[in-house]
């Protein structure tokens, strides 16, 4: 909430609802798996810090993406397909 400069949970919920409504209005209905399938999402610096904090638990995980939009992913073989 502090990063978004929002001071209440109610305001955060309202903003999230607006984001969802905007996406729906544009017809963006596809699920974005990276939000549930990634260990961390953020800047490359952030995802690399998370990987470092995971220590040995980060073995096989990789940081990918751009400087401003990066993900820390599970090893390919450990991902489950449904």
Backbone bond lengths (Angstrom), bond angles and torsions (degrees), N, CA, C in turn:
res aa  C-N    CA-C-N  psi(-1)  N-CA   C-N-CA  omega(-1)  CA-C   N-CA-C  phi
1 X - - - 1.435 - - 1.528 110.23 -
2 X 1.317 116.83 -36.58 1.465 118.82 -179.28 1.530 111.32 -66.33
3 X 1.334 117.45 -36.73 1.463 119.68 178.68 1.525 112.03 -64.55
4 X 1.323 116.33 -31.76 1.469 121.26 178.72 1.524 112.02 -89.90
5 X 1.330 115.33 -1.79 1.472 122.41 -178.36 1.526 110.97 57.58
6 X 1.329 114.23 46.92 1.461 122.01 178.42 1.522 107.00 -113.67
7 X 1.324 116.26 132.55 1.458 119.41 -173.04 1.524 115.29 -102.11
8 X 1.346 117.41 -0.07 1.464 117.49 179.02 1.525 110.72 -146.78
9 X 1.311 114.72 152.43 1.459 120.42 177.51 1.525 110.50 -62.73
10 X 1.312 116.66 -37.40 1.470 121.30 178.47 1.538 111.27 -59.47
11 X 1.342 116.31 -43.75 1.463 120.68 178.77 1.526 111.01 -65.83
12 X 1.334 116.61 -38.10 1.467 120.52 177.98 1.521 110.60 -64.00
13 X 1.315 117.08 -44.42 1.465 120.73 178.11 1.523 111.13 -61.08
14 X 1.325 116.49 -40.94 1.466 120.57 179.14 1.532 110.64 -63.31
15 X 1.319 116.62 -45.80 1.455 121.22 179.39 1.522 111.14 -62.31
16 X 1.320 116.87 -43.85 1.472 120.35 178.12 1.520 110.60 -60.17
17 X 1.307 117.48 -42.44 1.459 121.43 177.17 1.521 111.95 -60.32
18 X 1.325 116.26 -39.57 1.465 120.58 177.46 1.522 110.94 -64.47
19 X 1.336 116.51 -40.85 1.465 119.82 177.90 1.529 110.62 -61.76
20 X 1.307 116.26 -45.05 1.469 121.01 -179.98 1.525 109.71 -62.18
21 X 1.311 117.33 -46.38 1.467 121.00 -179.83 1.526 111.45 -61.01
22 X 1.330 117.73 -40.39 1.468 121.67 177.85 1.519 110.83 -60.97
23 X 1.333 116.76 -45.80 1.465 120.72 -179.74 1.523 110.80 -63.07
24 X 1.323 116.48 -43.58 1.465 120.50 179.17 1.518 110.98 -63.51
25 X 1.327 117.51 -41.07 1.465 121.82 179.81 1.523 111.26 -63.20
26 X 1.331 117.28 -31.29 1.469 121.09 178.31 1.526 111.72 -84.96
27 X 1.332 117.10 -1.31 1.459 120.41 179.73 1.507 113.76 79.26
28 X 1.313 117.95 16.98 1.457 122.25 179.83 1.522 108.48 -86.15
29 X 1.321 114.85 86.38 1.455 121.20 -173.06 1.526 113.84 -103.55
30 X 1.313 116.99 -7.40 1.466 120.49 -176.57 1.528 111.36 -73.79
31 X 1.307 115.14 142.45 1.462 122.15 176.19 1.519 109.10 -69.58
32 X 1.309 117.22 138.15 1.456 122.28 176.19 1.527 107.94 -104.59
33 X 1.316 115.26 95.08 1.448 121.90 -174.26 1.512 115.07 -59.23
34 X 1.315 116.95 -25.95 1.469 118.00 -176.62 1.520 112.21 -60.48
35 X 1.335 117.97 -25.09 1.467 120.16 -179.30 1.521 111.90 -73.18
36 X 1.311 118.37 -25.26 1.459 120.48 -179.98 1.522 112.76 -111.41
37 X 1.313 117.59 -16.64 1.455 121.45 -175.94 1.522 113.47 -101.52
38 X 1.320 117.58 -6.08 1.460 121.48 -179.72 1.518 110.23 -100.62
39 X 1.310 115.26 152.51 1.461 121.25 176.05 1.524 109.42 -76.68
40 X 1.344 116.88 -38.96 1.466 121.94 -179.99 1.522 109.05 -150.90
41 X 1.326 116.02 148.49 1.458 123.17 176.95 1.519 107.50 -134.79
42 X 1.329 116.42 134.56 1.463 120.63 178.49 1.514 109.34 164.11
43 X 1.309 115.91 -152.85 1.461 119.76 177.57 1.527 108.92 -69.88
44 X 1.319 115.73 161.35 1.471 119.33 178.03 1.528 110.18 -59.64
45 X 1.323 117.69 -40.40 1.457 121.35 178.33 1.529 110.97 -59.67
46 X 1.329 116.82 -45.12 1.467 121.17 179.61 1.525 110.96 -62.17
47 X 1.331 117.78 -49.32 1.459 119.95 -176.95 1.524 111.66 -65.98
48 X 1.312 117.50 -34.10 1.466 120.00 176.76 1.531 111.07 -69.16
49 X 1.338 117.66 -36.26 1.472 120.41 176.27 1.525 110.78 -64.83
50 X 1.333 116.86 -41.25 1.466 120.27 178.28 1.518 110.01 -62.93
51 X 1.337 116.56 -43.38 1.462 120.05 178.42 1.524 110.78 -60.14
52 X 1.319 116.73 -42.99 1.467 120.35 179.39 1.529 110.93 -63.72
53 X 1.330 117.52 -40.10 1.464 121.01 179.81 1.529 111.76 -66.97
54 X 1.330 117.07 -28.08 1.463 120.39 178.54 1.524 111.87 -71.79
55 X 1.313 116.56 -20.36 1.466 120.91 177.94 1.511 112.47 57.42
56 X 1.321 117.36 -128.22 1.467 121.63 -176.68 1.528 111.98 -65.81
57 X 1.346 117.28 -21.80 1.474 119.82 178.01 1.523 112.14 -71.31
58 X 1.338 117.75 -10.66 1.459 121.65 179.70 1.523 112.26 -90.39
59 X 1.313 117.49 0.95 1.467 120.91 -178.43 1.519 109.98 -55.16
60 X 1.332 115.85 126.64 1.455 121.89 178.84 1.524 114.11 86.08
61 X 1.309 117.91 -12.37 1.462 120.57 178.08 1.513 108.53 -82.58
62 X 1.334 115.93 147.59 1.458 118.78 -177.13 1.518 110.83 -131.79
63 X 1.331 114.71 148.99 1.461 122.56 174.36 1.514 106.87 -96.07
64 X 1.332 116.66 130.38 1.461 120.32 178.22 1.520 109.43 -141.75
65 X 1.322 115.59 163.15 1.456 121.42 179.83 1.512 111.12 111.58
66 X 1.318 114.89 -167.69 1.462 120.83 -177.13 1.526 111.08 -90.14
67 X 1.305 116.21 177.65 1.461 121.95 -179.58 1.528 110.74 -60.48
68 X 1.333 117.08 -39.54 1.465 121.29 -176.31 1.523 113.94 -95.92
69 X 1.317 118.47 -13.10 1.469 122.15 -175.43 1.521 108.88 -140.18
70 X 1.308 115.50 86.52 1.451 121.69 -172.02 1.529 110.52 -124.30
71 X 1.332 116.36 154.31 1.467 120.98 177.10 1.525 109.80 -130.20
72 X 1.323 114.30 151.01 1.465 121.95 171.50 1.515 105.03 -109.50
73 X 1.324 116.32 114.74 1.464 121.43 -172.71 1.518 112.58 -109.41
74 X 1.329 114.04 155.11 1.454 121.81 173.41 1.524 108.25 -68.61
75 X 1.323 117.42 157.54 1.466 119.43 173.95 1.529 109.38 -58.37
76 X 1.300 116.98 144.19 1.467 122.89 -177.68 1.524 112.80 -52.16
77 X 1.326 118.05 -43.47 1.465 120.96 -175.07 1.533 113.39 -70.29
78 X 1.348 117.81 -19.60 1.456 119.37 -178.49 1.523 112.97 -89.67
79 X 1.343 117.38 -8.24 1.451 119.67 179.71 1.530 109.66 -74.67
80 X 1.303 114.16 136.29 1.467 119.97 179.25 1.518 109.32 -95.20
81 X 1.306 116.68 142.16 1.456 119.41 173.01 1.505 108.53 -107.12
82 X 1.297 115.44 138.17 1.466 121.31 -176.03 1.497 110.61 -112.12
